[in-house]
Amino acid sequence: MCGIVGIAFQTQTSGPASAEALTAGSESLRHRGPDSSGEWWSADGRVGFGHRRLAIIDLSAAADQPMHDGDLSIVFNGEIYNFADIRRELAGAGHIFRTQSDTEVILHAYRKWGKECLSRFNGMFAFAIYDAGKQQIFVARDRAGEKPLFYSCWSGVFRFGSELKALLADPTVLRKINPEALDCYLYMGFVPAPHCILEGIQKLPPAHALTFNLQSGQIRTWRYWQLPELDETAAGKVNEADLERELETLLENAVRSQLVSDVPLGILLSGGVDSSLVTAMAVRARSNVKTFTVRFPGYARYDETRHARLIAEHFHTDHVELEAVEPTVDLLPLLARQFDEPVLDSSAIPTFQLSRLIRQHCTVALGGDGGDELFGGYQHYSRLLWLQDRLRRIPSALPVRGVSRIANALLPVAFKGRNWLQSLQVDFERDVPLIATYFDVRMRRRLMRTSGSRWRAERIREERLPHKGDLLQRATRMDFENYLAEDILVKVDRASMLNSLEVRAPFLDHRLIEFAFSRVPSHLKATLSSRKIILKALTRRILPPEFDRNRKQGFSIPLASWLHREPLGPYFHDVLLSSQNSLFDHKVIRSLLNGRSNAVSNSERLFGLVMFELWRKEYGISL
């Protein structure tokens, strides 16, 4: 796990300012790689790579980066879990290796298969290869989007980095907000790739690659992998027992491949279905498995230690219970800076706290991310199915869409149930309702004190909607490609890497992803009354009988309670109202701060606005 940064020029050679910017960009990523660093410039001075290393596989200096093989040079962030298999195949074809690292395997795989090497890799990755012979830089990102990659290209200069701050280390980079990206952030809670919160910068989407041609200065971007559609014919003939055994084999293989590490490794065990299954598979592969869980004293609702302890005792793991504390106000500017783009998901706080505590015990941790999207775990899947069922029974003469429009016009933005009433106007047979709307267009106009046609977030989301398959297939696909990739995995990557902790996700092994979307029919994922049906069937065989299969906790904090008292309550007030140079209307902010009835909860919205203001101040972003 590492941080990468690079710069390439179409026609000119680098100068002192470029070298300083590369060094500064690399230094800004120190948290991603505290073990070693390296910089390299091509002989003609047109390409520069920087790297910060968190040593996981092959701890020797020979595996440091940037790494070279003849006319090829690479910087790489991530892990290729099947690198040993690829290495054996390449060695059999005559390739000679000088390290035990997966980085060198990527170089040799590119030399043999070119850009088609991507189909061979099973892992999480973002890398850049400079091919001097072709005068081309080849950049790629993993299928699910676990590892980030920001880039920009103007005036014949191509820049890239693991984090936005690596690009901002160059003082010539423009720091101006992208209005469309901000609109998406306020609407969806994140900025979807390829958009970036700053003008002139883009994010390489998951499962995408690009080439930058140093002779023409042109960028070509393409998608190298697609989320598969359900094979309806095979699904109609499915044998549930066989499907469950196939799932078990795939999950066991995924966990086993991700347990490879030359440094201490543990399991993030919440006691839920996903992390418990990961733990069960881990103990099959190795002895002395370490597991970790976290609790917040004084908040029994968020305490998962009892459930995690049950799994740990059943599988005899070396279990550690960690105790988190309420965050201080000093933590929020730190997270605002680390997340590059503002974050609206307050679970970034416990994710950071968990990562900081676990890093005291190990360098690598396996988690359960992806299980909900792959196997129908979110509560809103059952709610959507329930709504679809009820709408089919309502006579067409009843003004259902009118009720939805009235709810949108009259109910407060944070009124419980408002989003569900709004969703009544959606075509359930073709689209996917937006469950978590933070600020709708009416509220955004008031908040931003702007009218007109600038509001495009709804259109951007509509362009990303899947339209094939039944409602559950569309909803899980939408969540996988949007909420998982743009919120959850971003949160996990930034919070863990700020603590120099590598977090792996066995459920995001691409073989499991393809199995879940192409082989598992919807009725084995979620129904009106049940979720994660096939996963829970597996738990009945391999987890203890007293395990609570129906519990759905979610990784959250008592944010609303914290905002009612010091220090967070007054701090939010000061951040949002003290500055006269604010993008947001203070009258609207005060109404959000004063929303204290049981039917209205603005804590997440306020958190998102605070994080935006802190981020803007941290980076000196112009309005």
Buried (B, 14 or more C-beta within 10 A) or exposed (E): BBBBBBBBBBEEEBEEEBBEBBBBBBBBBEBBBEBBBBBBBBEEBBBBBBBBBBBBBBBEEEBBBBBBBEEBBBBBBBBBBBBBBBBEBBEEEEBEBEBBBBBBBBBBBBBBBEBEBBEBBBBBBBBBBBBBEBBBBBBBBBBBBBBBBBBBBEEBBBBBBBBBBBBBBBEEBEBEBBBBBBBBBBBBBBBBBEBBBBBBBBBBBBBBBBBBBBEEBEBEBEEBBEBBEBBEEEBEEBEBEEBBEBBBEBBBBBBBBBBBBBBEBBBBBBBBBBBBBBBBBBBEBEEEBBBBBBBBEEBEEBBBBEBBBBBBEBBEBEBBBBEBEBBEBEBBBBBBBBBBBBBBBBBBBBBBBBBBBBBEBBBBBBBBBBBBBBBBBBEBBBBBBBBBEEBEEEEEEEEBEEBBBEBBEEBBBBBEEBBBBBBBBBEBEEBBBBBBBBBBBEBBBBBBEEEEEEBBBBEBBEEEBBEEBBBBBBBBBBBBBBBBBBBBBBBBBBBBBBBBBBBBBBBBBBBBBBBBBBBBBBBBBBBBEBBBBBBBBBBEEBBEEEBBBEEEEEBBBBBBBBBEEEEBBEBBBEBBBEBEEBBBBEEBBEBBBEBEEEEBBBBBBBBBBBBBBBBBBBBEBEE
